[in-house]
Amino acid sequence: MLTTKSVSKTLAVSLLGFLLSGTSSMAWAQHGTGSSPATANPLQVALLKWYKADTTTTFAVGNEPSGVAFDGANIWVANFGDGTVTKLQANDGTVLGTFTIGTGVEPFGVTFDGAHIWIAGYNRAMISKF
């Protein structure tokens, strides 16, 4: 039967053995269970640094923006109200171009496939590739 005294002794011996082994719990966690790591991998440790950021940035685009996509460098916005697509520089919002999709076409969806921007038009049941 375990008593409080025997449990305390067991914990103390386990803790002492762990401290004398020189292996940190971080090293065990990084290496995985079941084997003893030689050293901790510093590349697996992340440092989170929190800072205040302005999350209310807005950029002017066309009428009734309805779809948005990011191609890795630029932001593309489908403007449903005026039948255009606006291309913005992602880092500062500079308008790089505003493109008319077609007469009577109301763009509403934008996607990036890794090479091209695709715009879906509402009225004409069509898509455009940029």
N, C-alpha and C positions, 0 to 999 in steps of 0.2 A: 504494500500500500504506500502510495506517495504521500509525503507530508510536506508542509510548507518549507521546512528546513531542507529536505532532500531536493525539492524543486529549485530552491534558491541556490544550492550548491551546484546542481546540474547547469543552471543558467550561467553561473559565475565561471565554471570550468569551460563551458562552450564559448563564452565571450572572451575569456583569456586565450584560448586556443586560436580563436579567430584573429585577435589582435596580434598575437605572436607570429601568425602565418604571413603577415605583411600584405595580404590581399584585400583590397577594398571591395565593398559591395558593388561599386560602380564597375570595377573590372570584371567581376563575376557576371554582372548583368549584360555587359557588352559582349562577352565571349560566348555566353549561352550557358545552359545548365549541363551539369555532368562532368565538366572537365575544368582544370585549373589553368587560367590564363597566365602568361608570363608578365605582360604589362597591359595597362589600359590603352585603348586606341583613342588618342586625342581628337581624331577626325570624326568620331562618333558623338562627341559632346557638343551640344548647341548652346549658344548664349543668346537669350532673348533680351532685347533692349527695347524698352517701350519709350515712345516719345509722342508729343502732341503733333497731330497732323491735321491739316485743313481738309476736311472731307466734304466741303460744300462748293467745290469748283463747278462752274457751269460754263458751257460754250454755246455760242449762238449758231444755230443751224437753220434749215428751212421751216416751212409751216407744217405743223402736226407731225413731229418726228414719231415714227412708229416702230422702227427696227434699228438695231445697232449690232455691229460686229467689229472685232479687233483682229487685224492681220499680222500682228507682231511689231508693227511700227506705226500704223495709222488706225484711226477710228472711222468707220463708215456708218453713216446714218441715212436711213430711208425716210424721206419727207413726204408723207402721204398727201398732205394738203396742196403741195405745189408740183408734184410729179418729178421731184429731183432726188439726187443722192449727194450728200455732202461728205467729202473726205477731209478729216482733221488730222493734224500732226498730234500724236498721242501725248508727247511730253509737255506741250504748251498750248494746245488747242488752236493753233494757227490753221485757218482754212486753206487747204491746198487745192481745192477745186469743188465746184458744184456742177453736177452733170444732170442733164435732162434725160429721162428714161425714154420717153416717147409721148406723142400726143394722146391725151386721155388715159394714160397709164398712171395708176396710183400705187407707188411702191410701198410695201408694208413689211417685207421680210428681208433680212440680210444675213448671209452666212459666208464663211471663209473655208475653203476646202484644202488649204495648204499651198495653193498656187494662185487661185483666182477668187475674186469676190463675186457672189451670185446674189442678184436682187430679184425678188418675187413681186410681180405686178398684180394688182387686185382686179381691175376692170377687164383687162385683155387676156387674162389667164395665160400669162407669159413669164419667162424668166430672162434676165439679162446677165451677161458675163462681163466683168471688168478685169 
